[in-house]
Amino acid sequence: MSDSKNRYNNPFSATIKGISDLFKKNERIGKLSEDERLDGKRVLITGSSSGLGLAAAKELARLGAEVIMAARSGIPGTGEDVKAASGNQNIYMLFVDLSDFETIGKLITKVKETFGKIDILICNAAIVSRKARLTKYGLEEMFSVNFLAKFILVNLALKEKLFRTDDGAVPRIIFVSSESHRNPESFEWETFGEFREYGMGKSVERYGYYKLLMTTFARELSRRLNPGERVNYSVFAHCPGPVNSNIAREAPKIFRPMVKVVFGIFFRSPETACEPLVFQAAAKQQEGLRWDYMFLMSRKQIDDKASDPENGRMLWEKTERLLTENSISF
């Protein structure tokens, strides 16, 4: 049984668990050296107009990467801020709304036509909804943004041959996950993709479940992209720990002052929390790895449910079936 069991079932317990995890002793796997840079590399990162994604975009830019920031808002001003902060002028912003799958297709087309190949894809965007909300596809919004959109984005990028594979380097696909993926007891196979009502009291629990889906997808993706001994794509995931970001922006107004204080005191700044993301993107010791999961700056095994190949196969098949049944193509 996971040591995180039942600790992410509500906002309060999730906050306590996140804070306690920061004080555990974890062995660091390394630190970027001054010569580990991303000059000549092109990075596409979602959810990059604020919080962790914005901090990561700045760090990647400082390391010399050409950064394509995909977001719903902040265009183009946030990109200009990244240019000023990093001294790197190769920063671009493109619109995408991950709850609207049509915009994902438009994003991939725009990237391909305007920039060409990418070297690194970072799936960072996520939301914590105050309550269940329907998208125009009849699907729940947090399910769509936190899992399904990533399945579509990654597979469409692969279908369109968006990754650079002719320079000897292995492309990297990075998912921002969460230790809360360990909390669900099982997969909801019988009701997979079905809309279900929930309120603020259950939103964190649902968030953890969708992170389980995403982490399982990431692990299965690595298996499918690397069927033999050769590593064709590196697929990484990590939990950055509790981050002082705007992910709790939908908290009830009466609780927002308290949330702001708790986040400010106990949670890590986005600038600090983005270290594992930047490490997985730039570290030489990550080169050629087919799979990796980190919690903060320590390597860790994902939950057994997420690593089970049978669960990975089942998730992939059910996701494809769900897309077909809802006439969603990519």
NORVENMO-V334888 format. One record per backbone hydrogen bond with DSSP energy under -0.5 kcal/mol. CO is the residue of the C=O (numbers start at 1). NH is the residue of the N-H. If there is no record, write none. Layout:
co:CO nh:NH
co:CO nh:NH
This chain:
co:2 nh:5
co:4 nh:7
co:10 nh:14
co:11 nh:15
co:12 nh:16
co:13 nh:17
co:14 nh:18
co:15 nh:19
co:16 nh:20
co:17 nh:21
co:18 nh:22
co:19 nh:22
co:19 nh:23
co:20 nh:23
co:21 nh:24
co:24 nh:26
co:26 nh:28
co:33 nh:36
co:35 nh:37
co:38 nh:41
co:41 nh:66
co:42 nh:119
co:42 nh:120
co:43 nh:45
co:43 nh:68
co:44 nh:122
co:45 nh:70
co:50 nh:53
co:50 nh:54
co:51 nh:55
co:52 nh:56
co:53 nh:57
co:54 nh:58
co:55 nh:59
co:56 nh:60
co:57 nh:61
co:58 nh:62
co:59 nh:63
co:60 nh:65
co:61 nh:64
co:63 nh:38
co:64 nh:40
co:65 nh:67
co:66 nh:43
co:66 nh:68
co:67 nh:69
co:67 nh:92
co:68 nh:45
co:68 nh:70
co:69 nh:71
co:69 nh:94
co:70 nh:47
co:70 nh:48
co:71 nh:96
co:74 nh:78
co:74 nh:79
co:76 nh:79
co:76 nh:80
co:77 nh:81
co:78 nh:82
co:79 nh:83
co:80 nh:84
co:81 nh:85
co:82 nh:86
co:83 nh:87
co:87 nh:89
co:89 nh:91
co:90 nh:67
co:92 nh:69
co:94 nh:71
co:96 nh:98
co:97 nh:100
co:99 nh:101
co:100 nh:103
co:100 nh:104
co:101 nh:104
co:101 nh:105
co:102 nh:106
co:103 nh:107
co:104 nh:108
co:105 nh:109
co:106 nh:110
co:107 nh:111
co:108 nh:112
co:109 nh:113
co:110 nh:114
co:111 nh:115
co:111 nh:116
co:118 nh:164
co:119 nh:172
co:120 nh:44
co:121 nh:123
co:121 nh:174
co:122 nh:46
co:122 nh:124
co:123 nh:176
co:133 nh:141
co:135 nh:138
co:139 nh:135
co:140 nh:144
co:141 nh:145
co:142 nh:146
co:143 nh:147
co:143 nh:148
co:144 nh:149
co:147 nh:150
co:147 nh:151
co:148 nh:152
co:149 nh:153
co:150 nh:154
co:151 nh:155
co:152 nh:156
co:153 nh:157
co:154 nh:158
co:155 nh:159
co:156 nh:160
co:157 nh:162
co:158 nh:161
co:162 nh:118
co:163 nh:165
co:169 nh:171
co:171 nh:234
co:172 nh:121
co:173 nh:236
co:174 nh:123
co:175 nh:177
co:175 nh:238
co:177 nh:240
co:178 nh:181
co:179 nh:182
co:180 nh:183
co:187 nh:189
co:188 nh:191
co:189 nh:192
co:191 nh:194
co:198 nh:132
co:199 nh:202
co:199 nh:203
co:200 nh:203
co:200 nh:204
co:202 nh:206
co:203 nh:207
co:204 nh:208
co:205 nh:209
co:206 nh:210
co:207 nh:211
co:208 nh:212
co:209 nh:213
co:210 nh:214
co:211 nh:215
co:212 nh:216
co:213 nh:217
co:214 nh:218
co:215 nh:219
co:216 nh:220
co:217 nh:221
co:218 nh:222
co:219 nh:223
co:220 nh:224
co:221 nh:225
co:222 nh:226
co:230 nh:232
co:232 nh:171
co:233 nh:235
co:234 nh:173
co:234 nh:236
co:235 nh:292
co:236 nh:175
co:237 nh:294
co:238 nh:177
co:238 nh:240
co:239 nh:296
co:242 nh:268
co:243 nh:245
co:246 nh:249
co:247 nh:128
co:248 nh:251
co:252 nh:255
co:252 nh:256
co:253 nh:256
co:253 nh:257
co:255 nh:259
co:256 nh:260
co:257 nh:261
co:258 nh:262
co:259 nh:263
co:260 nh:264
co:261 nh:265
co:262 nh:266
co:262 nh:267
co:263 nh:267
co:268 nh:244
co:269 nh:272
co:269 nh:273
co:270 nh:274
co:272 nh:275
co:273 nh:276
co:274 nh:278
co:275 nh:279
co:276 nh:280
co:277 nh:281
co:278 nh:282
co:279 nh:283
co:283 nh:286
co:284 nh:287
co:286 nh:289
co:290 nh:235
co:292 nh:237
co:293 nh:300
co:294 nh:239
co:294 nh:296
co:295 nh:298
co:297 nh:29
co:298 nh:295
co:303 nh:306
co:303 nh:307
co:304 nh:308
co:308 nh:312
co:309 nh:313
co:310 nh:314
co:311 nh:315
co:312 nh:316
co:313 nh:317
co:314 nh:318
co:315 nh:319
co:316 nh:320
co:317 nh:321
co:318 nh:322
co:319 nh:323
co:320 nh:324
co:321 nh:325
co:322 nh:326
co:323 nh:328
co:324 nh:327
co:327 nh:329
